[in-house]
Amino acid sequence: MLYLHSKLPATGTTIFTVMSQLAAETGAINLSQGFPDYDCDPELTELVVSSFKAGHNQYAPMAGVMKLRERIAEKNELLYQAQYNPDSEITVTAGGTQALFSAIGSTIRPDDEVIVFEPAYDSYAPAVRLFGGVVKTFKLDPPYKIDWDNVKKAINSHTRMIILNSPNNPTGSILKQKDIDQLIRITKGTDILILSDEVYEHLIYDGEKHLSMALFPELAERSFICASFGKLLHTTGWKIGYCLAPAALMTEFRKVHQYEVFSVNTPLQHAIADYLKDEEVYLRLLGFFQEKRDFFRKLMNETKFDLLPCSGSYFQMASYKNVSNEPDFDLAMRLTRDFGVASIPESAFYSSKTDHGLLRFCFAKKQETLEKAVERLLKF
């Protein structure tokens, strides 16, 4: 019998697949995986059809359709006063996750250490390990504040990259200016790279400002910034994102990107570029999701769950410790099967499976979906 030695022996099927499949099998309302149950703007779909008819059906340039890269550059200059060259510093990718993977693959060598703050999106660590890197985990407990002095103590000659995610999935926390100041302090004079997962950049609430790495020259010069049109346009199934980086970093990024996917869906790139001519497309998103967050939190306050703060993203963390001592995975499964609402257990975002008695709910749903879900949760 053929023996296959797995490169990722401890990696199984993602929790997102598990919970979404269970929701489908049981007819539960899916507040687990992060995708909307409403469609994108009809104007955007019309632009896609027009793009097909215009003949944009062959390979796009490896780095992406130029007019889309130009729109991305314009957006970042407007929002962050940061100038990225569309030709040499912006690459369109097959979703945000591919951007993350290419950034890691282009820079991490065997025995390089990569700092990851948990709870974390589950794609970071496997990508690091695939390229021989060593994951150095910092476990954060609620309210998920980073102890930068401890981070500095852990930095050594092998430290190659720090991965950050703000607004954060799953916690809804965000980086503050004091975090940025500390990050500048500990990376100054080093060759440490920053991989900044900013896919929820437009989903930030209560007057807070998204502190992109692009805002700070000392950080931008060492940063890969990854973003997603799926979150921006309510089109997660299109799997189109992008990466920003200084030219020297982007040169290496593209060496990996070209052999992963070569290029990304051509007609969709043209349609998105035309759609982004109107900057209100992304400027109005903040209010759209803050309304959903506030609506969901108001409904959830009537349940037995205690809500943690949510400063960004479209995820709400909720504690059930006052009513149950069940492991979070067990309760997530029971809520799906017996009450018809799917969520994600927080422990799935920790390599140590740390269990604080918290579940993550996605509120990127229609108002009636959220109402129906909470009606069911009231029975818990």
Buried (B, 14 or more C-beta within 10 A) or exposed (E): EEEEEEEEEEEEEBBBEBBBBBBEEEEBBBBBBBBBBEEBEEEBBEBBEBBBEEEBEEEBBBBBBBBBBBBBBBBBEEBBEBEBEBEBBBBBBBBBBBBBBBBBBBBBEEEBBBBBBBBBBBBBBBBBBBBEBBBBBBEBEBEBEBEBEEBEEEBEEEBBBBBBBBBBBBBBBBBBEEBBEBBEEBBEEEEBBBBBBBBBBBBBBEEBEBBBBBBBEBBBEBBBBBBBBBBBBBBBEBBBBBBBBBEEBBEBBBEBBBEEBEBBBBBBBBBBBBBBEEEEBBEEBBEEBBEBBBBBBEBBEEBBBBBBBBBBBBBBBBBBEEBBEBBBBEBBBEBBBEBBBBBBBBBBBBBEEBBBBBBBBBBBBEEEBBEBBBBBBEEB
